[in-house]
Structures are given as C-alpha cells and as structure tokens.
Amino acid sequence: MSASTTDEDIRSERAELHFLAALVEELMRKMRVAGVLSQAELNEIEQAVAQRLGGTPRAW
C-alpha cells in the first residue's frame, strides 16, 4: 500500500468518525429534549465513555 492510499484511508476513516460522533450527539440531544434521558443521565453516559477512552467528559 502506498503512502497516498494510507493518507486517503485515514482521511476517510476520520470523516466517518466525525459523522458518527455528530450523529450520536444529535441523537442524545433529541433524547434529552424528548424527555427520554435526563441531563444527569446524559452526563453519566458521557462520564462512562470518557473513562473508557481516557478522555475528558463534556457537560450536557
């Protein structure tokens, strides 16, 4: 595999990850607005994901 193919693959995967992250965020927002999940529950989800990935949770 050439370097240009690898770079293209990385860009494609990054774009897909950004799309999926935006999709999840929009779904979580809609669930909050619809009353399916509370803000506290969304913060708990964010905290659990941050712990699994080693990142910093965002506040909802």
N, CA, C and O atoms as CSV, one atom per row, in Angstrom:
chain,resi,resn,atom,element,x,y,z
A,1,MET,N,N,0.843,-1.185,0.000
A,1,MET,CA,C,0.000,0.000,0.000
A,1,MET,C,C,0.885,1.244,0.000
A,1,MET,O,O,1.859,1.307,0.750
A,2,SER,N,N,0.569,2.200,-0.805
A,2,SER,CA,C,1.377,3.414,-0.904
A,2,SER,C,C,0.988,4.427,0.169
A,2,SER,O,O,-0.067,4.309,0.791
A,3,ALA,N,N,1.835,5.406,0.377
A,3,ALA,CA,C,1.579,6.439,1.387
A,3,ALA,C,C,0.329,7.229,1.063
A,3,ALA,O,O,-0.420,7.587,1.972
A,4,SER,N,N,0.080,7.515,-0.216
A,4,SER,CA,C,-1.098,8.304,-0.586
A,4,SER,C,C,-2.381,7.526,-0.294
A,4,SER,O,O,-3.384,8.108,0.120
A,5,THR,N,N,-2.347,6.219,-0.509
A,5,THR,CA,C,-3.521,5.399,-0.195
A,5,THR,C,C,-3.761,5.394,1.309
A,5,THR,O,O,-4.903,5.488,1.757
A,6,THR,N,N,-2.703,5.287,2.079
A,6,THR,CA,C,-2.825,5.293,3.532
A,6,THR,C,C,-3.391,6.621,4.011
A,6,THR,O,O,-4.282,6.638,4.860
A,7,ASP,N,N,-2.894,7.731,3.484
A,7,ASP,CA,C,-3.406,9.050,3.855
A,7,ASP,C,C,-4.882,9.177,3.499
A,7,ASP,O,O,-5.668,9.722,4.274
A,8,GLU,N,N,-5.251,8.680,2.343
A,8,GLU,CA,C,-6.650,8.729,1.919
A,8,GLU,C,C,-7.526,7.889,2.835
A,8,GLU,O,O,-8.631,8.300,3.189
A,9,ASP,N,N,-7.043,6.723,3.219
A,9,ASP,CA,C,-7.785,5.857,4.136
A,9,ASP,C,C,-7.983,6.538,5.491
A,9,ASP,O,O,-9.064,6.483,6.076
A,10,ILE,N,N,-6.934,7.172,5.971
A,10,ILE,CA,C,-7.004,7.863,7.260
A,10,ILE,C,C,-8.014,8.998,7.193
A,10,ILE,O,O,-8.814,9.165,8.113
A,11,ARG,N,N,-7.990,9.780,6.118
A,11,ARG,CA,C,-8.963,10.882,5.963
A,11,ARG,C,C,-10.383,10.340,5.910
A,11,ARG,O,O,-11.290,10.912,6.514
A,12,SER,N,N,-10.581,9.251,5.199
A,12,SER,CA,C,-11.902,8.652,5.081
A,12,SER,C,C,-12.396,8.145,6.440
A,12,SER,O,O,-13.548,8.366,6.813
A,13,GLU,N,N,-11.520,7.472,7.167
A,13,GLU,CA,C,-11.899,6.968,8.488
A,13,GLU,C,C,-12.177,8.104,9.452
A,13,GLU,O,O,-13.110,8.030,10.252
A,14,ARG,N,N,-11.379,9.146,9.381
A,14,ARG,CA,C,-11.588,10.306,10.256
A,14,ARG,C,C,-12.933,10.971,9.955
A,14,ARG,O,O,-13.659,11.350,10.874
A,15,ALA,N,N,-13.261,11.110,8.682
A,15,ALA,CA,C,-14.545,11.705,8.293
A,15,ALA,C,C,-15.698,10.850,8.801
A,15,ALA,O,O,-16.708,11.375,9.270
A,16,GLU,N,N,-15.547,9.540,8.708
A,16,GLU,CA,C,-16.600,8.646,9.196
A,16,GLU,C,C,-16.759,8.752,10.707
A,16,GLU,O,O,-17.881,8.748,11.213
A,17,LEU,N,N,-15.658,8.844,11.425
A,17,LEU,CA,C,-15.731,9.004,12.880
A,17,LEU,C,C,-16.397,10.318,13.266
A,17,LEU,O,O,-17.200,10.357,14.198
A,18,HIS,N,N,-16.068,11.397,12.554
A,18,HIS,CA,C,-16.702,12.688,12.833
A,18,HIS,C,C,-18.204,12.611,12.571
A,18,HIS,O,O,-18.999,13.154,13.338
A,19,PHE,N,N,-18.590,11.942,11.497
A,19,PHE,CA,C,-20.006,11.785,11.183
A,19,PHE,C,C,-20.706,11.002,12.295
A,19,PHE,O,O,-21.770,11.405,12.764
A,20,LEU,N,N,-20.114,9.892,12.711
A,20,LEU,CA,C,-20.728,9.075,13.757
A,20,LEU,C,C,-20.816,9.833,15.079
A,20,LEU,O,O,-21.818,9.727,15.786
A,21,ALA,N,N,-19.783,10.591,15.417
A,21,ALA,CA,C,-19.806,11.372,16.655
A,21,ALA,C,C,-20.915,12.425,16.611
A,21,ALA,O,O,-21.627,12.623,17.595
A,22,ALA,N,N,-21.058,13.093,15.473
A,22,ALA,CA,C,-22.118,14.092,15.329
A,22,ALA,C,C,-23.491,13.440,15.391
A,22,ALA,O,O,-24.421,14.002,15.970
A,23,LEU,N,N,-23.623,12.265,14.802
A,23,LEU,CA,C,-24.890,11.538,14.829
A,23,LEU,C,C,-25.267,11.157,16.262
A,23,LEU,O,O,-26.410,11.348,16.678
A,24,VAL,N,N,-24.314,10.623,17.005
A,24,VAL,CA,C,-24.572,10.240,18.401
A,24,VAL,C,C,-24.940,11.467,19.226
A,24,VAL,O,O,-25.866,11.421,20.035
A,25,GLU,N,N,-24.221,12.554,19.024
A,25,GLU,CA,C,-24.513,13.780,19.772
A,25,GLU,C,C,-25.930,14.282,19.471
A,25,GLU,O,O,-26.656,14.690,20.378
A,26,GLU,N,N,-26.311,14.248,18.211
A,26,GLU,CA,C,-27.656,14.701,17.840
A,26,GLU,C,C,-28.722,13.778,18.427
A,26,GLU,O,O,-29.760,14.249,18.892
A,27,LEU,N,N,-28.478,12.485,18.410
A,27,LEU,CA,C,-29.433,11.542,18.999
A,27,LEU,C,C,-29.570,11.763,20.509
A,27,LEU,O,O,-30.679,11.724,21.043
A,28,MET,N,N,-28.460,11.993,21.187
A,28,MET,CA,C,-28.510,12.252,22.627
A,28,MET,C,C,-29.272,13.541,22.912
A,28,MET,O,O,-30.063,13.608,23.854
A,29,ARG,N,N,-29.032,14.556,22.099
A,29,ARG,CA,C,-29.743,15.833,22.281
A,29,ARG,C,C,-31.254,15.649,22.098
A,29,ARG,O,O,-32.049,16.177,22.876
A,30,LYS,N,N,-31.639,14.898,21.064
A,30,LYS,CA,C,-33.065,14.657,20.807
A,30,LYS,C,C,-33.691,13.859,21.948
A,30,LYS,O,O,-34.836,14.111,22.323
A,31,MET,N,N,-32.954,12.903,22.501
A,31,MET,CA,C,-33.482,12.112,23.622
A,31,MET,C,C,-33.674,12.981,24.856
A,31,MET,O,O,-34.619,12.780,25.619
A,32,ARG,N,N,-32.773,13.953,25.056
A,32,ARG,CA,C,-32.941,14.870,26.185
A,32,ARG,C,C,-34.177,15.736,25.994
A,32,ARG,O,O,-34.979,15.893,26.915
A,33,VAL,N,N,-34.331,16.294,24.803
A,33,VAL,CA,C,-35.470,17.170,24.512
A,33,VAL,C,C,-36.793,16.400,24.627
A,33,VAL,O,O,-37.792,16.940,25.103
A,34,ALA,N,N,-36.789,15.142,24.190
A,34,ALA,CA,C,-37.997,14.313,24.232
A,34,ALA,C,C,-38.281,13.778,25.632
A,34,ALA,O,O,-39.337,13.187,25.862
A,35,GLY,N,N,-37.366,13.974,26.562
A,35,GLY,CA,C,-37.573,13.505,27.922
A,35,GLY,C,C,-37.240,12.031,28.117
A,35,GLY,O,O,-37.588,11.447,29.143
A,36,VAL,N,N,-36.574,11.431,27.148
A,36,VAL,CA,C,-36.193,10.022,27.262
A,36,VAL,C,C,-35.047,9.869,28.253
A,36,VAL,O,O,-35.032,8.933,29.052
A,37,LEU,N,N,-34.090,10.786,28.201
A,37,LEU,CA,C,-32.962,10.803,29.135
A,37,LEU,C,C,-32.867,12.187,29.762
A,37,LEU,O,O,-33.103,13.203,29.108
A,38,SER,N,N,-32.518,12.204,31.043
A,38,SER,CA,C,-32.324,13.486,31.721
A,38,SER,C,C,-30.904,13.988,31.463
A,38,SER,O,O,-30.049,13.252,30.972
A,39,GLN,N,N,-30.676,15.231,31.798
A,39,GLN,CA,C,-29.343,15.800,31.639
A,39,GLN,C,C,-28.348,15.039,32.506
A,39,GLN,O,O,-27.213,14.807,32.090
A,40,ALA,N,N,-28.765,14.650,33.707
A,40,ALA,CA,C,-27.887,13.879,34.594
A,40,ALA,C,C,-27.526,12.528,33.976
A,40,ALA,O,O,-26.384,12.080,34.082
A,41,GLU,N,N,-28.488,11.884,33.336
A,41,GLU,CA,C,-28.217,10.597,32.684
A,41,GLU,C,C,-27.260,10.760,31.507
A,41,GLU,O,O,-26.377,9.927,31.301
A,42,LEU,N,N,-27.433,11.826,30.740
A,42,LEU,CA,C,-26.522,12.090,29.639
A,42,LEU,C,C,-25.107,12.360,30.157
A,42,LEU,O,O,-24.132,11.924,29.545
A,43,ASN,N,N,-24.992,13.071,31.270
A,43,ASN,CA,C,-23.679,13.310,31.866
A,43,ASN,C,C,-23.050,12.005,32.348
A,43,ASN,O,O,-21.837,11.829,32.241
A,44,GLU,N,N,-23.862,11.089,32.878
A,44,GLU,CA,C,-23.355,9.780,33.298
A,44,GLU,C,C,-22.815,9.001,32.105
A,44,GLU,O,O,-21.757,8.379,32.193
A,45,ILE,N,N,-23.539,9.033,30.993
A,45,ILE,CA,C,-23.083,8.360,29.771
A,45,ILE,C,C,-21.775,8.968,29.308
A,45,ILE,O,O,-20.833,8.248,28.977
A,46,GLU,N,N,-21.713,10.276,29.283
A,46,GLU,CA,C,-20.508,10.987,28.852
A,46,GLU,C,C,-19.327,10.624,29.746
A,46,GLU,O,O,-18.215,10.422,29.258
A,47,GLN,N,N,-19.564,10.541,31.050
A,47,GLN,CA,C,-18.504,10.189,32.016
A,47,GLN,C,C,-18.006,8.766,31.760
A,47,GLN,O,O,-16.800,8.523,31.757
A,48,ALA,N,N,-18.924,7.831,31.545
A,48,ALA,CA,C,-18.546,6.433,31.298
A,48,ALA,C,C,-17.725,6.298,30.017
A,48,ALA,O,O,-16.740,5.560,29.984
A,49,VAL,N,N,-18.123,6.997,28.977
A,49,VAL,CA,C,-17.381,6.942,27.711
A,49,VAL,C,C,-15.998,7.558,27.887
A,49,VAL,O,O,-15.009,7.012,27.400
A,50,ALA,N,N,-15.924,8.682,28.574
A,50,ALA,CA,C,-14.636,9.343,28.793
A,50,ALA,C,C,-13.687,8.433,29.568
A,50,ALA,O,O,-12.491,8.394,29.275
A,51,GLN,N,N,-14.206,7.705,30.549
A,51,GLN,CA,C,-13.364,6.785,31.312
A,51,GLN,C,C,-12.855,5.655,30.428
A,51,GLN,O,O,-11.687,5.275,30.514
A,52,ARG,N,N,-13.726,5.119,29.581
A,52,ARG,CA,C,-13.316,4.026,28.695
A,52,ARG,C,C,-12.262,4.464,27.689
A,52,ARG,O,O,-11.355,3.701,27.356
A,53,LEU,N,N,-12.386,5.706,27.202
A,53,LEU,CA,C,-11.466,6.195,26.171
A,53,LEU,C,C,-10.287,6.987,26.727
A,53,LEU,O,O,-9.357,7.326,25.995
A,54,GLY,N,N,-10.332,7.278,28.024
A,54,GLY,CA,C,-9.245,8.044,28.626
A,54,GLY,C,C,-9.292,9.520,28.287
A,54,GLY,O,O,-8.253,10.177,28.217
A,55,GLY,N,N,-10.481,10.043,28.078
A,55,GLY,CA,C,-10.627,11.455,27.739
A,55,GLY,C,C,-11.323,12.241,28.834
A,55,GLY,O,O,-11.521,11.746,29.944
A,56,THR,N,N,-11.683,13.444,28.516
A,56,THR,CA,C,-12.391,14.322,29.424
A,56,THR,C,C,-13.862,14.400,29.010
A,56,THR,O,O,-14.157,14.690,27.851
A,57,PRO,N,N,-14.792,14.146,29.942
A,57,PRO,CA,C,-16.205,14.199,29.570
A,57,PRO,C,C,-16.664,15.632,29.324
A,57,PRO,O,O,-16.174,16.580,29.938
A,58,ARG,N,N,-17.623,15.759,28.403
A,58,ARG,CA,C,-18.246,17.057,28.157
A,58,ARG,C,C,-19.505,17.139,29.015
A,58,ARG,O,O,-20.133,16.121,29.308
A,59,ALA,N,N,-19.860,18.326,29.405
A,59,ALA,CA,C,-21.083,18.524,30.200
A,59,ALA,C,C,-22.270,18.700,29.255
A,59,ALA,O,O,-22.167,19.383,28.236
A,60,TRP,N,N,-23.385,18.084,29.600
A,60,TRP,CA,C,-24.616,18.251,28.844
A,60,TRP,C,C,-25.405,19.288,29.564
A,60,TRP,O,O,-26.508,19.631,29.137
